[in-house]
């Protein structure tokens, strides 16, 4: 395996124009992989994202006895369906893939066997207590192997009755997603009540959409209560035969922002008006800043208007795409304030602190708080070397800074392999150097 490059130097960029075909959504890919494994039979997944996070899920499923077949333009998943089983203890290394760690923790709590879930050092700093305690209240046997409330975990899986459970919603929507995806494995299903305000709601909508495509309907009362039947009700996942993974709407934000900052026009293909992903709403953010945006069923196009202006927005619903706004703010007139992003602090890195530090290197005036970031751009950007903190979105966001007329050095650009391995190649194809 080749080593990751230590840095990439982006020259000053003059213009962005062209079309970018999006890779498959990470969030949809890992949700669909788990649903396909639990459904049984054979499911062909097309446009599946090939990245570190999906590789971790595929490796875990293969270790759990799921047959994974590589096809020329797809991946086929075949299994017996239902809970996983193993006569011998299994250890699964899930890297820093939260979309694998959280759902597998829930599914394996209901799967007869002894399971150890581990990952990278940063995974050991990403909380899972709220989810684990909800599962424990239902009879799950989950132990923390290092620090209380964090991976690595040891799980002794077994059949569970299910019923009513409550989970906190203000740290990560992945906790609710994990419970929803595992609900049909409980004998009586789950009645899930949400404590506090649920963050990142569009990601829950995405989970419900995938479940529906695999034959499981959830009843809901807004975002405060969810109900899913279980085995006793005849509820189980069923393979749709084929599942197409939409293009990654979070990834679309970098290209659309480039069009708004320095277009030309930039079109992304693979996500549009009919997308189930909440991050397509980033196009609305660009419109509020003054960009020109057009949409089709599966494409979005962005270009500059009369100039971008600062905005003050609560982007709790789209925290990943909100990062792109922080760097797009460098090109807006006036201050931009991003609110409702407290869960940035428990992502791949503390994204509020990391974003503030790197924006300041470029000359921006930055204020940060527990759940907000405020950016006032400088009159002229300064050349900078950007630390990425092993966070793929830091690397991709700060590529936009090269439109500021200065070279930008991105350290550890290979960290984009988590979700978008060829990002810099695709980004270069829509960019014109000065």
ABEGO torsion letter per residue (X at the ends): XBBBBABBBBBBBABBBEBBBBBBBAAAAAAAAAAAAAAEEBBBBBGBBBBAAAAAAAAAAAAAGBBBBBBAABBBBBBAEEBBBBABBBBBBAEABAAAAAAAAAAAAABBEBBBBBBBAAAAABBAAAAAAAAAAAGBBBBBABBBGBOBBBBBBBBBAEEBBBBBAAABAAAAAAAAAAAAABAAEBBBBBBEBBBGAAAAAAAAAAAAAAGBBBBBBEAABBBBBBAAAGBBBBBAGBBBBBBBAAAAAAAAAAAAAAOEBBBBBGBBAABABAAAAAAAAAAAAGBBBBBBAABBBBBBBAEBBBBBBBAAABAAAAAAAAAAAAABBEBBBBBGAAAAAABABBAAAAAAAAAAAAGBBBBBBAABBBBBBBABBBBBBBBAGGBAAAAAAAAAAAAAGBBBBBBGAAAAAAABAAAAAAAAAABBBX
